[in-house]
Amino acid sequence: MKFGLYIVLTILFGAFIAQILNENPGYISIYFRDYVIELSLIFFCFALILTFLFLHYLIKTLKAPKIILKKTRIAIQNKANNLLEKSYLEMLKGNYPIAEKYAKKARFNCSSPLLAYMQIIHATDAQKNRKQRDDWLKNAFKKFKYAEEVILYTQAKIQIRELNYEDARATLGKIIEKNPNNILAKELLTDLYIRFSEWESLSNDLDDIKNKSKFEKDKIDKLEILICNALINSKDNIKSIKKYWKGLPKSLKNNPMLLNEYCLKLSSKNENENAKKEILSFIKKEYSNDLVKTFIKIHSNQATDVIKKLSQWIEKYPQKTELLLMTAKVRIKNEEWDEAKNLVEKAISIEAKEESFFILGEILFHFGKVDSACEAYRKGMKMKINKSQPKISP
């Protein structure tokens, strides 16, 4: 397009010059040794234009093979890329042999041979062709040394799926040895630490997981609580338990689930008073069903003191139906049936639950009100059945 424009402009310019030269044509003399060549200026300009056109087409002709070769190479690469894309689509459809076939054809000429190799590995693995899969893994290691981490990560995931946990740990260890900041490998290793209950190792990696992991904050918080919980329960010496608890940040100490585990551990080591102190301190600020249950459990032989404390908590948290029901159970155990009945009826008035009706049925049966007791049991059972049945949306 541009060249055509140049020709038109050249012709117009030539015509303009020709018009001028028509009035005074002029001439050009070329001296070469003993020879003299004289040309009219018009003929010279015309010859110059023809020479320019000839050289342009000559250069274009000489470049043509390279251009054709480049276009051919691009066309072959595009075809290979399309095959690789088809391979991924067939893989998603579950057509693993076809996916493997397309990926094998694409691997020579596609823009990313590594992806083709990975696709072949996944396709052969999906077909349970372990020998072929392992052979392709070996080939990938040899051919793509720059992508060793990616290939090792793929191998580790396969090993985990095949329950070869020790091999997977060794493979992930190689990745982390080469690149300590590879967070994907650390996340995968986290799952293995949990599986093998290696809480100390997991605790050591927790800061990296917090700072670099793609885990959601909620998941990281749950993981941290899981680690702390496991480490508390793994310690046998009371001094080491207390020392570990003392070293935890305040945010974890204020977690009711974790505090409950700590109190249960203290109780198992005959540290009931310390457990009681921790529970009382927490419930002053915040209510926890688990901590109330633990409080009742560790002081089961002190019914009067327990009832007194539970009554104080009811005054502070009057709408907690679980607290009302737990207190009712303690009063039943202490033969305080009237007080228990009042607590259960109050709980039902706040929120009707099947457990409330079952306890009420027990109390009414004690008072000899068999019909009323049966009615309470019936209501509780009906609620339980309705709760267990799946809801069908209209």
N, C-alpha and C positions, 0 to 999 in steps of 0.2 A: 504493500500500500504506500509506504513512505518512498520506496524506490520509484514507483510510478509517478509520484508527485514530483520527485527530483527530475525525472525525464521531461515531464511537461514543462517545468520551470526552465530546464536547460534549453528545450526547444524554443520556448518563448523568448528566452534571453538571446538565443542564437538568431532568431528572427529579427530581434531588435538590433543586434549588432550588424546583421546582414543588411538591414535597411540603411544603417549608417555607412557601412562599407560600400554600398552600391554607388553612393555619391563619390566616394574616394576609396577604391578597393585596396590600395596599398599592396605591399608584398613583404615576404620574409626571405632572407638569404641565410643559408646554412653553409658554413665553411668547414670542410674536413680534409686536411692535408692539401692536396692540389685540386680538390674538387669543390665546386660551388653549386649548391642546389638552391634554386629560387622557386618559391611557392607563393601563390596568392594568399592573402590573409584569410579570405573566406574558406578556401580549401584547407588551409592549416587548422582553422577552428573546427571545421567539419571532421577532419581526420582525428583531431584531439578528442572530440566527443565520442567517435567510434572506438577509439583506443580505450577510453574510460569504460564504455559499455562492455567491451571485450574482456578487459581485466576483471570487471565486477563478476561477470558470469563464469569466468575461469575459476576465480576464487571460490565462488558458490558451488561450482561443480566439484572442486577438490575437497570441500568440506562435506559434501553430501554423504559419503560413506559413514563418517563419524556421527552425523545427525541421524541417519537411518539406524545405525547401531545403537545409539542412545535411546531412540524411540522404541526400538525392538526390545531393549533391555527393560525399559519402563513398562512396556506391555506385558512382558513375561513376569515381572515383579508384581504387577497389579493382578495378574491371573493367579499367581501363587498366594497373594494376600487374600484374594476372594476364596480360594480353596481353604485357607486357614480359618477364615470367618465361617465358612460352611462347616468346617470341622467342629468349631465351638457350638454351632447351632445343633448339629447332630448329637453332640455330647449331651447337651441339655435335654434333647428328646430321648436320650437313652440308647441311641443307635451307635454303640461304642465301636464296632468293627468299621463302620463307615467313617466315623470320626477319626479313627486311627489311619485309615487309608488316605483320607484327604490331608491329614497333617504330614504324613510321610511324603506325599507328592509335593507339598508346599515347602518342605524344609530346605530345599536346595536354593530356591530363588526368592523366597519371601523376604520382606524387609527386616524381620526379626526371627532368625533361625532358632534362637533360644526358646521363644514362645512355642514354636512348632515342636521342639524336643519335649518341652514340658507337657504339651498337649498329648504327644505320643505316650509319654510316661503315664499320664492320668488315664488315657484310653485303655492301655494294656493292663493297667492296675484294675480298672473297672471290670475287665473281662477275666480277672483272676489269672492272667498270664504272668506269673511272678518272675519266671526266668527271663522272658522278653523284657519285662519292666526293669529288672535289675541290670540287664545288658544295656538298655537305653540310658539308665542312670549313669553307668560307668562311662558310656560314650559322651554323655553330657559333661561329666567331670573333666574328661580329657579335652573336649572341644571348647568349653566355655570356662576357662580357669578364672576369668574376671567375675563370673557369676556364681562362684562356689557357695557363697552364703545362701543364695536362693535355692540352689539344688539341694544343699544339706537340709534346709528348712522343709522342702518338699519331701525329702527322704524321712525326716523325723515325723512328719504328719502321717505318712504311710505306716511307719513303725508303730506309732501309737494306735492307729486304727487296727493294726494286726496284733495288738496287745504285747508288742515287744518293747516293754517299757524301759528295760535296762539299755537296750540298743538306742532307743530314742533319747534317753538322758545323755548317753555318750555323744550322740550326733549333735544335740543342742549344746553340749559342752564345747565341742569343736567350734561352733558358730560364735559362742560368747568369748572363747579364747582369742579368736581372730578379731572380733568386734564386740567389746564389752558393752557397747551402747545399743546393741541390736535388741530393741524392746519386744519385737515379735517373738523372738526366740525365748526371751525371759517370760513373756506371758504364757507361752506353751509350757515352759519349764515350771511355771507356777502351778499349773494343773497337775503336773507330775509330783511336785512337792506335796500338794494336798493329798493326792492319791496314796503316797508313801508316808504320809504324816511326818514329813521332814520340816517341822515348824521353825526350827532355828534357822535353817537355810532360807526359808521363805521370809522370815523376819528380817534377815540381812539384806534381802533384795527389795524389801518393801518401799524404801525411799525412792529407788529407781522406778518402781512401778507407779508410785504416786506422781513423780515428776514427769515421766516420759511416756507412761502407758496411755493407750487409747481407751482404757476402761472408764466407764462412767463413774462419777464421784460416789454414787450410792453403792456401786459394786465394790469399789476400793474400800469404802467404810465397812461394808459387811465382811470383806476379806480380812481387814485389820482386826475386827472383833473376833472373827473365827480363829485367827492366829493367836491372839491374846488368850482366848478361851482355852485353846488347846495347850498352850504353854503353861497356863495356870494348873490345868489338870494333869500335866505331865510331871509336875514337881511333887516330890514326896516330903521333902524337909520343910517344916513350917517356916524356918528362917528364910529359906530361898523363896518361898511363896510370898511372904511379906515384903521381902526385898524387891522382888519382881513387881509387885503391885505398887510399891512406893515409887518405882522408877517410871511408871506409866504417866502419860500426860493427863491433865485434869479432865479433858474432854472424854477420854476413855473411862476414867474412874466414875464419871457421871452417867455412863451408859448403864441403864437398869439391868439389861440382860447379862452384861459382863460382871457387874457388881453382884448379881445374884449367884453366878458361878463362883465368884471369889468367896462369898459368904458360905455357900455349900461346902467349899473346900476347907474353909476355916472350921466349920462345924464337924467335918470328917476328922479333923485333927484335935477335937475337943476344945476348940476355941469359940464356944458358943457366945460368950459375952462380947468378944470382939465382933463377931458376926452381927449380934443384936445391935451393937453400937453403930455399925455401918448402916444397917437397915433403918434404924430410927432417924439417923442423920439425913438419909436420903428422903424418906417419906415426909419429913418436915417440909421439904421443898417441892416434891413431886410424887404422885401416886404411881405404884407399880404392883400389878396383880402377882407377878412372880415373887417379888420380895415379901409380900404379905404371906403368900403360901409358905415360903422358906421360914419366915418368922414363926408361923404356926407350927411348922414341922420341927424346928430345933427347940421349941419350948412346949412340946406336946404334953409333957407331964406337969405343966404349970398353967392349968386351964384358967384359973382365976385371974392371974396376971395377964394372960393373953387376952381374955375377954375385956379386961379393963382397957388395955391398949387399943384393941379393935374398936371399942366403943368411942374412944377419943378420935380415932381416925374417921369413924362414921360421921362425927360432928364436923370434921374438917372437909370430908368428901362425901356428902350425903347422897349424891346421885350415882355413886358407883355401885351398880347392882351386884357385881362380883364380890365386892367387899361385904355387902349385906348378906349374901348367900354363904360366904365363907364363915362369917360370924355366926350365922344361924346353925351351921354344921357343928361348930365348936360348942354352942349352947346346947344342942341336942346331945352331944357327947357328954356334956356336963349335967344332963337331965333338966335343962331349963327350957321346957317345951313351950310355955306361953311366950317367953321372950323370942324364941326361935320363930314361932308362928307370926308374930308381929313383924319381924325382920323380913320374912319371906313375902308376906302380903305387901309390905312396902316396896320390895324389889319388883314384884309383879305390877304394881301400880306405876312404876317408872318404866319398866321394859319387861314384857312377858316373854319368858324363855322356857324351853322344855324342862330344863334342870330345876327351875323354880317350882313348877307344878309337881315334879317328882318328889322334891323335898316336902312340899306342902302335903302331898298325899301321905307321906310317911308320918308327918305330924298328926294329921287328921285321923289316920288309922290308930295312932297311939291313944288318941282321945276317944276311940271307939266309934267315930263317925265314919262307918264303913262306906256308905253311899257317897258321902262328900269326898272321901279319899279316892274312891273309884273314879269319880268324876274328874278329880284333879289329875289322876294318872292318865285318864283317857285324853284330856286336853294336852298333857305333855307328850303322849305318844303320837297324837295327831300332828302336833307341831314338828315332832322329829321325823315323821313320815313325809310330811309336806316339804321339809327342808332337804330331805335326801332325794326327792324326786326331781328330775331335770325339768327346768322351765322351758315350755315351748312357746316361742314368740309367735304372735298372730301373723 
